[in-house]
Amino acid sequence: MKTITPISEDPVKRITSRGLLVAGVISVILSLALSNPTPIVKGFLIGAIINLLNFRLMTLSLIRTATMPQNRVQGYAMGQYMIRYTIYGVVLYFAFRSPSTNGIATACGYFLVKSMILADVFIQYLQGKPKKKGGR
């Protein structure tokens, strides 16, 4: 029987849910603080969503490489790496080319998952939770 892990114990779900929450809060704050928030909010949300989707792709590819024969892992990992960065590049290119989207805000949205991971580590450090071996 498959056990269901609560969101608080699954780091991928925890980071994704916090990322969505923080992206929403930042978007609301930007909407209230700026006189013309539409391009900036749109760019930030696009960057944040693409970053969360790429994080999910990275998770799935990591799971797949764990069950793959060792001689195929490097090629598969490199291919997935190139796919993720191509997605980042294409989205960023169109964000800078589009007058209705702010490219710099899109690039800022790309740092959402990284900041959620750092915040998670910092919160665990403040709570005094012991480190688990293997970085989990």
PyMOL commands that set and color helices and strands:
alter all, ss='L'
color gray80, all
select helices_A, chain A and resi 11-33+38-66+70-97+103-109+112-127
alter helices_A, ss='H'
color red, helices_A
deselect
rebuild
show_as cartoon
